[in-house]
Amino acid sequence: MTRVFSGIKPTGHLTLGNYLGAMRRWAAVDQHRADALFCVVDLHALTVDHDPARVRRLSRQAATLLLATGVDPKLCTVFVQSHVDEHARLSYVLECVATDGEMRRMIQYREKAARERRRGGSVRLSLLTYPVLMAADILAYGTDEVPVGDDQAPHVELARDLAVRFNQRYGHTFVVPRATHPAVAARVMNLQDPLSKMGKSDDVGPGIVYLLDEPDVVRKKVMRAVTDSGRDVVYDREERPGVANLLEILAACSGGDPETLGEAYASYGALKKDTAEAVVEVLKPLRERHKELCADPGHVEGVLRDGAEKARAMARPVVDAAYRAIGLLPVSGAGAGR
């Protein structure tokens, strides 16, 4: 069976973009067709200045929302990255295969490092090397497919490059993964800046719809979305990014086609109203299930504990094989930890 790995980073409250671009597909498609692992990648949240208590809180919230989307631990593996030591173990080995140049060419590193410097902060080494940890997340499980948005595709390419390089130098150890992309709403844009991704790391702003926003808040944000010059509703990503973003969100919520949907509207106001209601309806069952899960925190803890145990059993043989292949002396004898 095909193995799929996906992760969600707890650096902010999860958004409509996270749901339509990834999480909904994980629940509706990936867990049914594949041996799927869904991970809260909390170690990645440490690459910039952070509040430890907030990271813990957002990690729990992300795991709870994963389950609220319909991800079923009976069908897949749900766990937290830091609960499985093999991620960190493999990351260092892959750092010994990666190059400095590869890391510095990663566009997200350049953008995030520049942002940190503008704020007057220092750039952590982990911000440079975290794509290798991401590769370890993927390669530790013999992953075949990684469902990602367009902006994350370079990280999957790095994982592929490192897997091929390691296999060539030290013997076949890793499955070489491939990226897969959802057809619609792979990248939901900010409602106030349709040229920028709706990112969860930006905690303020009316352009971001959070999964736990109240319905009236969702309506207000969508109705205030930036559109474009002109009055006709036309789906054109290049010339009409604001309208195109609304049409893609509506299409993702209703199951329609953005271009065809655009032909049914004579005004921006009508498009915004229908899009707002479609988003409210899509998020309603998720919000209700999240409330139920929050009332039973022991259930979520149990899912994460069991998921970490399953994930560890899958990753450990792969990581042990990588340690042997690269030349590290295996642990032996009574009390051996591996």
N, C-alpha and C positions, 0 to 999 in steps of 0.2 A: 504494500500500500504506500502511496505517496505520503511523505512526511512534510508537514508545513509548520513553520515557526513564525510567530509574529510577536512584537513587543510594544508596550505602551509606556511612555516615560512620565513619571509623576512630577513634572515640573510646573504644573498648573492645573486648573480645573478643566476637565475634558469638555470638548466643544462639539458642536454640530458637525464640524469638519472631521473630527476623529471618528464620529459615528457613521456618517454617510460615506466617508472615504475608506474606512477600514472595519470598524467594529461590527457593523451590521452584517457585512459580508462574512466575517468570521463565524457569526452565529448562524446565519441562514445557509451558508454554502460550505465553508472550509471544514467545519467540524463534522459534517456529514459525508464528505467525499474523501477525507484524508485522515491520517494519524496526525492530529493537530496539537501544537503546544502554543499557549497564549501566556505571555509573561509580563509582569510589571517590572520594567527594567530600572529598578531604583538606583543601582550603582551609577547609571548615566546621569542621574540628577545631582551628583556630587561634583560635576565638572566645573560648576560656577558657584559663586557665593550663594549660600542657602541657609535656611533655618532648619535645623535637624528635626524639630517637632513638626514642622510643616511638611517635610518630606515624608515622615511617617504617616501623617494624617492623609496626605494626598495618595500615598501608596495604598492605604486601606480603601480609600474612596474609589480609586481606579479599579482595584480588584472587585469591589462591590458592584460597580457599574458594568464591569465585564460580565458578571453573572446576571445582572439585570437586563442586559441586551439579549439574553437567551443562550449564552455560552453555557454548555452543560458539562460539568465535570465527569459525568458518566460516559460522555462521548469524546472528551478531549482532556488535556492536562492544563490546569490553571495554577500558576505558581508565581512566586516573587524571586527575582534574579539573585538577590543576596542570600537567599536561603539555600542556594545550590553552589557550593564552593568551586565546582568545576569550571564555572564561567571565569573566575579570576585566575585559576590555575592555567587554563588554556590561553588566556589573554597574554600572559607573559611569554609563553612559548611562541605565540604568533608575533609578538613584538620583535622577537629574535629572527623573524623571517621578513617582516615589513621593513621599509626604508623610510628615512627621514623625509625624503622628497615626496613620497606617496602621501604622507600625512599632511605636509604643508600645502599640497595641491588641492586638498579637499575643500570645496567651496564653503561648506558650513563652518569649517574651522576659521577660514579667513574672515567670514562675516561675523561670527560670534567673537572672535578675538578682537576685531576692530571695534565692535560694540563695547566690549569690556574696557578697552583702552580709552574710548571716548568718555566713559563714565569715571575714568580715573583709577580704575582697578587694575590689578595684575592678572595675567593670563595663566591659569593653572596648566601644568603639564598634562593633566588628564584630559583637558579640552583638545589637546593635540593628538593624544593617543586613543581617545575613546572609540574611533572607528575600528580599531583593532579589537577592542572589547566587544563591539557589535558583531564583528566577524566571528569571535569566539562564541557568542550567543548562538549564532546560526550553525557553525560547523560542529559544535559539541554534540549535536543531536542527529547528525547525518541528514540534515535538512535537504529536501529536494526543491521546495518552493518557498519563496518569501513574498507574501503579498505586501506591496508597498506603494506609496504615492510616488509621483515623478521625482520629487525632491530627494527621496531616499534611495533611488536607484543606484547612485554612485557608491553607496555603502555596500550594496549587494555585489557590485562589480569588484570592490576591494576584497570582499570575502571570497569571491571566485578566484581572483588573482592569487591570494594567499594560499588557498587550497591547492591550486595547480602547482604553485612554486614549492610548497611543502612536499607534495606527492612526488614531484620530480627529483627533489634533492634527497629525500629521506625514505622514500617508498610510499606506496599508495596507502593513505590513512583516512583522507576526508572525501566525502561526497561533495561534488562541485555543485552548488545551488544555483537556482535561477530566480530572477525577479518576475512576479506576475502583477498585472495592473487591472483594477476594476474598470469597467467600460465607461461608467457615468459617475461624475462628481468625485473623481479621483483626487481632486484638489479644490476644496471649497475655499473661496476667497473671502477676505474681510469685507463686511457689508459697507464699511465707510471708506475702504481703500481696496477696490476690487483688483488691484494689481499685486496685492500682498496676500499671502496665505492666512487663513483664519487660524492663528496659532494659539495654543493654550498657554504659552509662556508669558504672553502679554495679558496681565491680569485685569486690566482696566480697558474701557472703551466700548462704545455702543455698537461697534462693528462685529462683536464676537457673541455668538449665541452659545451659552453653556448648557450642557445637558440637564442641569438641575435648575435652570432659570424657570421662574413661574410663567404660566401661559401669557399673562398680560405683559410681562417683560419681553418675552419672545416677540409678541405682536408689535410692541413699540419699536424694538430694534429693527425688525424687518420693514416696517412702514417708514422708518427713517433712513433706509438704505440709500446709498448714493446710486443714482442712475447715470444717464448720459445726455448729451445735447440732442435735441430732436424730440419728437413725440411718438413716433411709430415704434412698436415693439418688434425688434428684429434680433435674431440670435446671430451675433457676430463677435467672437472672442477678441478679435484685434481692435475693431472700431467701437464696439459697444460692450466693454468689459463689465460694467455694472449691471446692465440688463441681462447679459449672458450668464452672469453669476446667479441672478435670481431664477432664470429659466433652468439652469442646471440643478439648483437646489429643489425647485418645484418638480422637475423631472425625476430626481432621485427619490423624492418623497412619494410621488404619485405613480411612478413606473412608466411615465411617458417619455417622449423624445423632445429635447429642448427646442429644436428648430420647429417641429410641428406645433408644440404648445405655444410658441410665440405668435403663430398665425391666428390664434384664437383671441388675442387681446388687442384692444383699441387704445388702451391707456396704461401708463405706468402704475397708476393707483390701483386698478383692478388686478394687475399682476402681483403687486405687493400684498394686497389683501388675501388673494388665494394662496400665495406662497407662505404667508404668515400662518394661515389656518392649517395648511398642509404640514408645516413644521410642528405646530402644536399637537396635531393628531399623531404624528410619528413618534414624538417624544412622550406622549401620555402614558403608554404602557410601561415604558422604561422607567419613568419617574415613580409610577406606582409600585413596580417590582423593587426598585431601589429602596423605597420606604419600608417595604416588608423585610428586606434583607437587613436593613439597619436595625430593625427590631430584634434580630436574632444574630448578633455578632459572633456567637460561638459557631454557627454554621459556616460563616465565611472563613473563620480561622481554621476550621477543620478541613475545608476545601483546600486552602493554601498549604496546610501541613501535608495532606495526602498528595497534593500535586507536586510539592517539592520532593517527596520521597520517590514518586514515579519518575520525575525528571532526573533526579540524581542517579537512579538505576539505569537510565538510558544514556546519560552523558559520561558516566565514570569509565566504562570500557573504552570509549572513543578517546577520552583525554589520557587515560593510561597508555593507550597505544601510541598516542602522539609523544608522550614522554619517553617511551622506549625508543621510538623511531629517531628522535632527535639526539639521543645519546645519554639520557639520564638513567642513573642506576635505580632499578626498581626496589621498592621496599619488600622485605621478606621476613619470615619468622613470626613468632607469636606477637600479637598486638599490632601487627602491621595495619596501618590506617587505610591502605588502598588495595 
